Amino acid sequence: MKQLSLEDLKKQSIRYIKGVGESRLSLFKRLNINNFFDLLTYYPKAYEDRSIIKNIADLQDGELCSFEGTIVSNVNVTRPRRGMTISKVSVQDSTGKITAIWFNQHYIKNSLTVGANYIFYGKVERKFNKLQISNPVFEKIDNTQSHNNGLKKSLKILPVYPSTKDLSQNLIRTIMQEALKSFNNIELEDIIPKEIREKYNLADIMFSLNEIHFPKTELDKDMARYRLVFEELFLLQLGLLSYKNIATAERQGIKYTKSYEMEEFIKSLPFELTNAQKRVFKEVEQDMESNNIMNRLVQGDVGSGKTIIAVLALFKAVKCGYQGALMVPTEILAEQHYNSVKPLLEKFDIKVELLSGNQSKKQKQVVFEGLKNGTINVVIGTHALIEDTVEFLNLGLVITDEQHRFGVRQRSILTEKGRNPDVLVMTATPIPRTLALILYGDLDISIIDELPPGRKPIKTYSVNESMRERINNFIRETVQAGQQVYIVCPLVEESEEIEAKSAVVTAEDISKNVFKDLKVGIIHGKMKSNEKESIMRSFKDGEISILVSTTIIEVGVNVPNATLMVIENAERFGLAQLHQLRGRVGRGGTQSYCILFNQSNSKVSKERMKIMAQSNDGFVISEKDLEIRGPGEFFGTKQHGLPELKIANLYKDLEILKLAQEGAKEIAIKDPGLIKNKKLKQYLAQHFGEKATLS
């Protein structure tokens, strides 16, 4: 029997599957389906269970279900208006009666026979206290055979796929069946080692692919899903373990000594550390003083004071004879950190410099030379730090801020500029602890769960369009009181398909009409870097009163004078993102506000806005975000440089995740170089980089 690997499937186009061809290939490409692998791993989002037959008397309003009945009337066809026909028929069983209705289905009249029995499937509605079902699918029953043998189509569990225009569910199902049929005489290579499959009771790969798409029973579907979820999380965990091993390849880290000046430095700070900051720095310090390489994630809510942990770690590194680097995602954030960190460290003879893309060649050259000869102790910069031209004399500590803006590989490039430097990663995107273990599985985790004293909770309100004038008056009052305002929009430009306020249109409207007497600025991702920097600097310096922006300001500059955040089409943002945006205000001593314009009447949208109004705790909000939306939108693994999760739901599959982690660690211990598991080694190299290995 011919054997194929997963990689072989990626080389086979779906064009030649019966029913696809050149014309439909472009439709499938819209769904990111280009090859056999993409198609077979295009998992259903839900299922229609047509296998359970109910009595008519037990049918509930609004449910999708199957029932069996006898046709007890002729098909009645009416034409209420031109271009519309309605076909009605009465169906009865021993418990009750229901009316089946079809719209513009001309074939119905000749398809149903009075006195014959049929299975129907569709959505049941109760209207005027009578049951009806609209546009049901149906199949005639051969009464001489049992249900299981006599029915070909109706009594099945059918997959429901995410779709696109011109690709019906029936068409996707047909193509999927054709694809699976082509594997009848082919064995698909199983990437998971046999001992792991046996220990964790994992089903065969071909069984799993067949049953996840077209399950014979609910139990088969569950077995298939368990296997495929386990596989995704197992491979992800192996990859993360390999990253950890890349970071600690030579095992021996820098063993920092106690710094006698540390206590004096902490006393010199213009504020007192919170208990949470003291606890987290103690964890960092213990890592730095151990023989192992530090790989630690510091999570803290917006405004919890993560930066000072970085400063303390940099101080320790330099006082022990090493250089430190702090990498941040934007130039303006790098500049902000530079301006706040430099005066704290320079009092203790630590030379701090800035490195960013907008510096002149001459300025950069001075920094390059200072880092290479060791006269610069600490550098704060953007992606410019990972360029080949940057060399360090003795890099001992690497810190990345707002880690979700950097891929894992970018972090690796910077660490390779030193000899096993310690690594500290910081993020203000609150992630539930269990999830953080996945996303940052190569890191130990510390959480700053306390805000500095004096911070007033931001008052948050959800409003609709009827409050527009009142909110505009509030914006004007805020500016007249000498404070500044953010107005955030989800889109840069208007879109025909999406009705949402765009930053460009909103800025034009409020600057020319609503607030023409006030200073309005606009900032969005399509602007050139120097334009963005210039606008942001003007806002920070108070030259702009109202800044209209896209989510570009989500991670950003500290403007204590900004006390009002207005978010247009708030329903289009995730809760975690709304919380991040809200964190741009409330940074001074003045009471701050966040106004959420919700243009949706859906129950889910109202529930999300209610959560935002009731809580200022980012960890609570991120948990709720996961619950409501699922992890697909919550974080895309792609931006972290990790393979995409196609079936695992990190909120619902935590138990499988723990087992997958356990299995991955088992392989890492038993076969560290993956000598016995060449397929896994090949997979890691392709998805996590050539250096990815468990040794």
N, C-alpha and C positions, 0 to 999 in steps of 0.2 A: 504493500500500500504506500502510495506517495506521501511524503511528509513535508508540510510547509511550516515556516516560522512566522511569527508576527511581522517580522521585517519584510518577508516575502509578500505578505498581504498588502503592505504599503506600496509595493511596486506594481500592483495589478489595478488597472483602471476599471471603473464600474461601467464604462461606456458600452462594453460588450455583453452586459447582463441583459437578458431578454426583457424588452420593455423600456430600456433606458435610451440608448442611441445618442446621437449628437444633439438632438433637439432638447432632450430632458437633462442632459449632462450639466448644462448651465444652471438649471433649476436646483439640482442637487448641490452644485458648487455654492449656491447661496446659503446652504445649510452647512458649509464647510465639509461636505462629503465629496472627496476626490478619488478615493481608492477603496478597495475591499475592507481594509482595516477601519477606515472612517465609517463605512456603512455598518459593518457588524457591531461596532461600538457606539452606534447612534441609538442609544437605549430609549425605550418608551418612557414618557413622562407620567403615564397613568395606564390603566387597563379598563376595558369594558367587560364586566363579567356577565356573559349571557348564559352561563351554564346553570344558573339556579332559576327554576320556574316557579312563579308565585300564583296563587289563586287570585282571580280578579278582585274579590272582596278584600284582599289584603294589600292591594296596591295603594301607595301613598302619593300624595300630591308632590310633584317635583322630583320623584326618583326615576332613575334610569334602570329598567329591569326587563325581564322576559316573562311572558305568560302564554299559556296555551288556550285556544278557544275555537269555537265553531262559528262560521259565518251564518248569521241568521237573517240577513236582509240582502236585497240586491244592492249593488253599488249605485249610490245616488250622486249624479254629477250636476253641479250648478256652475254658472258663470256670472258671478256678481259684478264684474266689470271686464272691459276689454283686456285681453292678455292674461286673464286669471281664470283658472278652473279649480274647483274644490270637489274632491271625491270623498264620499263618506260611506261607511259601512258599519253595521252593528255586529259585535263579536260577543259571544256568551260562553260561560262555562257553568258548572253546577252551582257556583257561589254568587254569580252576578253578571252584569253586562257592562260593556265599554264601547264607545264610539271611536273608530280609527279614522283619521283624516289625513288626506294627502293634498298638497298644493302643487298644481301644474305637473302632475304625474299622470299623463294621458293613458299610460299602459295599464293602470290599475283596473279599469272597468273589465278588461278581458283576462285579468290575472287571478281573480278570486272567484271561487265557486261556492254558491249557497249550499250549506250542509257539510262542507269539507272542513277538516281541522287544520289549523296553522299555528306555528309558533311566531309570536311578534316580539320585537325588541325596540324600545324607544323611551322617550321621556313622557311620563304620565302627568296629566294636569287635572285638577278638579275645577270645573267651571259650572256655575249655576247648580252646584251640588251634584253634578254628574261627572263621571270619569270620561276622559278622552285622551287619545295618544296621537301626536302629530308626526307625520312622515316616518312611521316605524318601518324597520326592515322586517321581512317576513319570509317564512319558508313552509311549504306544505308538508304535512306529516303523513308518512305511509303507515297507516294504523296496523299493518301486519307485522311491523318491526318495532323493536324497543326504541326508546328515545336515543340511547347511545349509538345504536347501529343505524337507525333510520335517518339521522340528521347529519348533514355534512357541514353546514355553515353556522347555524344559529347557536347551538349549545356549545359555545367556546368562550375562552377568555381571550379577548382581542387586544392587541397593543394600541395605545394612542401616542402618536409621536408629535414633538414640536414640529410645526409645518411652515410652509411659505405659500404665497399665492401660486395657483396652478399646480400644486402638488397635494392631491387629496390623500386622506388617510388610507383609502383603499389602494391607491396607486403605490404609496410607500410600502404598505403591507405586501402587495404583490411582488414588488422588486426585492424586498427583504426575503421573502420565501424563495424566490429564484436564486438569490445569492446563497442562502443556506443549503438549498438543494444541490448546488454545485460542489458541496463538500461531502457528498454521499460516499465517494470512494477515495477521500483524501483525509489523512490524519493531520490534525493541527498540533504542532509542537507545544508542549506545556512548559511555560517558563518557570513555574513554581516547582522547587525540588520535591521529589517523591515523599521524603520523610516529613516535609512540612504539610503536604497534601493529606497524608495519612493521619498525622497528629491532630490537625485541625478539621478533619472530616470535610475536606473540600471536594466538591463534585468535579467530574471531568470537564475540560474546557469546552469541548464540542457540545456536550449535554447542556452546559450552562448557557452557551450562546443560543442554542435552539430554544431552550425553555424560558430565557429572559424575554425573547421576542414572541414566541407562540407557546405559552405554557399549557400543558395538558390539565394540570391541577394547580391549585393555590400553593400546595406544598412544593411542587416542582419549581414554581416561580420563586418561592422563598429560598430554596436550596441554591438555585442558579444565582440569585442576587447576592446571597451570602458569599458565594465563591468569588464573584466578580468584584464585589466591594473589598473583600479581603485582599485580592490580588492588587488592586489599585493602591491600597494603603500600605501593603507589604512592600511594594516596589518604591513607593514614596519614602517609606522609613529607611529602606536600604540606601537610597540616594542621600538622605540626610545624614545617615551614619557615615557614609563615604565622605561627605563634606567635612564632617567633624574630624575624620581621620586625615584629610588633606591639611586641615588647620593644625593638627597636632602630629604631623607625619613623623617628626623625629622625637616625639614623646616628651622630650625635656624642654620645659618652658623656662622663662626668666624667673629666678627666685629673688624677688625684691626684699630689701631689708626694711626694718622699721625706720620711719623718718622722724627724727627728734623735733623737726620744725613743724610737723603736721598740726600739732595742738595749737601752736602759735598762729599758724595760717588760718585755722578754723576760727580762732578768736578775732582775727583781723577782719573777718567778713562783715559786711554792713547789715547783716541780719542773723538771726539764730536759726540753726538747722532744726527742722521738725523731727519728731521721733522716727518717722518713716524714713527720712533722708539719712539719719544716723544709722538705722538698721541696715539699709541698703548699702551704704558705703562700707559698713563693717564686712558685709558679704563680699564686696568688691576687693577690699583690702586683704581678706583671707585668701582669695583667689590669687592675688598678685604676689603674696608672700609664700605661696605653695610652689612645688616643683613643676606643677602642671601648667599648661597654657590656659589662660583665662578665656572662656567663650561665654560671655554673660549678656543676657538681654535685660535691660531695665525698662520696665513698662510703668508709665505714670499717666494719669489723666491730664487733660489740658490744664496747664498752669500749676502742676504739682511740684515743679522745681527739679527737673531731671538734669538740667545743665550744670548745676552745682556739683552733682555726682561726677560728671565728666571732668570738671575743673579740679576736684580733689584728686581724682585718679591721675590726671596730667601732672599735677604738682608732685605726687609721689614718684611717678616715673622719672621726672626730670631730676629730682633730688637724689635719685638712685643712679644717676649717670646716663639716662636714656632720653631719646626724643619721643615726642607724642604728636599724633595727627588726629584732627577732628574733621570729618567729612560731612557736609550738609548738602541738601538737594538744590538750593538756590543761592545765587550770588548775594542777594539782599539779606538772606538769613545768615550767610557766612560773615557778612559785614557786621550784622547785628551782634553775633557771637563774639567776633573779634573786638568790637568796641566795648563789650561788657566784660570779657574775660581778660583782655590785655592789662587793664589797670589793677586787677586783683593779683595777677601773677608777677607783674613787673616790679612790684614792691619787694619781691623776694628774689630779685636778680634772675628772673626767667624771661628770656627773650621770645616774644610772640610775634608771628608774622601772618599775613593774609595772602592766599593764593587763589585767584579766580580768573575766569575767562576774559573779563573785561579790562584786565590790567594790561599795561603796555609791555612790549617785549623786554624792554630794559628793566621794568619793575620785576617781571617774572624772573629774569636772569639773576637778579640780586638774591631772590628767594631760593632759586635753584642752588646757587653757590653756598648760601648760608646753611641749607639743609645738608649739602654734601660734605661741607667741612665742619659741621657740628656747631657753628656759632648761633644758629637758630634752634631753640629748644622745642618750641611748639608751633605747628602750622595749622591754621584753620582755613579750610577751602572747600571748593565744590568738586565736581568730577575731574577738574584740572589736576587733582592730586594723584589720579591713577594713570596719568600720561607717562610714557616711557622716559621723558626728560627729567622726571622727578626721582632723585636718588637721595637716600638718607645715609648719614654716617653710622647711626646706631638707633634705628627705630625700635622702640620697646613697647609702645601702646598705640593701638588703632581704635578710634571711636567713630561710629557712624550714627548720625542723628536722623530721625524720621526714616528708620530702616525700610519702611514699606515703599519708599521711593527709589530704593536701590535693589538691584538683583543680588542674589547670593554670590554670583561670580564677580561682581564689582568689588564686593567686600574682600573676596579672595585675592584679587589683583593687588589691592592696597596692602594686605598682610604679607604678601610675598616680597614686599620692598624692605622687610626687616627679617631678622633671624628668629623665627618663632615668637613674634610679638604677642602680647596679650590683646584680646579683642573685647571691646565693650560696644554693645549695640543698644540704641535707645529708640523708643517709639512712644508717641502720644496717642496712637490708635489703640484704644482699649480692646484687648482680645481676651475672651474667657480663657482661663488658665489651661484647660485641656486642649483648646484649639491652638494656643500658643506653643504647646509641646509639639504639635504637628508642624505648624508653619515655621517655627524656629527650633525644630527637633535637634539641631546641632548645638543648641545653646542652653545654658542654665538660666533660670528665670528669677528676677527680683521684681517686686511690685511696690511702687510708692503709692500707698493708699490713703494719703492724707494731704490736704491742701494747706499752704502756708496760712497763718492766722491773718485775719483782716479781710480775706476775700469774701465779697458778698455774692451769694448765689444769683445767677442771672435769671431775671423774671422772664418767662417764656409764654407767649400767647399764640394760639392758632386762630386765624381769622379768615373770612371769605371776602369776596369782592365788595360786598355791601359796606365794609369798613374802610374802603380805600381812602375816602376823603379824610376820615378821622386819623388814619395812619399818616397821611401826607402832612396833616397839621402837626402831628407829633414829631415827624422828621424835622419840620421847620423850627419847632420849639427847641429841639435838641441842638440844632446848629446855632440858633440865636443865643443859646445858653453857653456857647463857646466850645461845644463838643462836636465830635465827628460821627459819620454814619456810613455803614457798609450796606449796599443793596446787591444781593447775589442772585444771579439768574442761571438756569441750567444750560442754556445754549448760547453759542456765540452769535449765530445768525438765524433768522426765521427759517422754519422748515414747513413745507406744505403738509407733510405727513404728521408732524407733531405740533399740536397747538400748545405752545409754551412761550413764555416771554423770553426774548433773546436779549443778551447784554447790550448789543449794538443798538437795537431798536429802543430798548428801555432808556439807555443813556441819552439818545437823541431826543426822546420824548420828554424826559424830565429836565434836560438842560435847556431845551428850546421852549417848553410849555410850562411844566409844573413848577420847576425851581430855576427859572431863567435868571433870577437875581442872585443865585448862589453858585459857588464854585463846584462844578461837577467834573469828575474824572472817570475814565474807563480803562479797565485792564482785562485782557483775556489771553489765552494761550497762543493765539495765532499772531500776536504782536511779536516784533523782534525783541530779543533779550534786553538790549539797551533801552528800548522804549518802555518795557515793563519796569525795569529798574528805576527809570526816571519818574514814572507815574507813582510808583510805590514810595519813592523817596519824598516826592512832593506831598503825598498824603501823610507820611510820617512827620514831615516838618510842618504840617498844619496849613499848607498852601491850598489843599483841596478839602472841601467840607464833606462832600458826598462822593464815595467811590463805588461806582457800578462795576461789578466784577463777575467772572465765572468762578468756578471752584478753585481757581488758581491760588486764591488766598487761603485755602484750607490749611495748608502748612505755611506758616509765615511769620510776618514781622510783628513785633510787639509794639502796638500803638495804644498806650494807656488812655489817650484822650478819646478813643473810639468807644462810644457807650451804647450804640444802637445798631443791631444787625437785623435787616429786613431780608427775608428769603422768599423770592418769587417761586411759584409752582413747587412748593416744599414737598408735595407728594411725589415728585420725580427723583428725590434724593433718598438714599438709605439713611437709617437712623444714626448709624455711627458717623456718617458723613455730615449730617445736620449738626451733630454734637461737636464735631471738629470745627465746623464753620462758626458755630455759636461761641466756641472758645477764643475767637479773635477779639471778642469784647470782654468786659469784666476784668481787665488787667490793671486798672487803676483803683482808687478808693471810692469812685463814684458808682452809684447804683446803675447797673447796665440792663438792657432789655434785648430780647430776641422776638421778632414778629414773624410768624410762619403763615404765608398766604397759601392756603390749601384750596385748590381749584377742583378737587374731586369730592364726590358725594359717597364714595364707597365706604363700607364699614371698616375695611382694613386700613384705609387711609386715615379715617377719623381716629381709629385706635392708636395708630402710630403717632399722630399729632398729640394725642392725650398723654402718651408716654413721655414725649419731649417736654410737655408743659409740666409734668409732675416730677421729673427727675433731672438732676444735674450730674448724676453719677454715670460716667462713661462705661463702666463695666456692666452695670445694670442694663443700660441702653443697648450695649453690644449683644448681650444675652437675648434681649427681646428682639433685636434686629435679626438674629439668627433664627429665632423661633418663627418669626413672621415670614421672612423672605427666604430662609434657607441659605446655605453657605455659598452657593454659586455666585450670587451677586455680592455677598458680604466681603469675600476676597477672591480675586482671580489669582490662582497660583501662578499664572503666566508671568505676572509682573514681578514675581519673586524669583524668576528663572527656574521654576519647577514645572514638571509635567502637569497637564490639565487633569482635573478629576472629572470623569464623565458620569460616574454612577454613585460614588460614595457621597453620603450626606453627613458631613462632619458633626452635625448637631444630633442626628438620630443614630448614627453608627459608632458611637463612642465605645461600645463594648467590643465591636469587631476591631476597632482601631487598637484597643489595648492588646488584643490577641495578635494583630498584625505586627505591632511593635515588638512583642515578645518573640514572635517567629523571626523577625529581622535580626534581632540581637543574637538569637540562637545561631543563625547562619554566620553572623559576623564573628562569633567565638569559635565555632567549629571549623569554618573554612574562610579565615581572614583574607586570603589572597584570591578567593573564589577560583581556586585551582580545579575543584571538583564541580564547579557550577559555571561553566564557560558561557552559557546562555545569559545568565544573570550579569556576568562581567561585561559581556557585549552590550547588554541593555543599559547598564550604568554608564558605560563609556559614551553611548549615543545620546543619552538623555541628561547626564549630569557632567559630561566632559571627560576627556581622556584620562585625567588624573584620578577620576573617581574609582576608588577601590577600598576594600574593607581592611586592607593591611596597613 
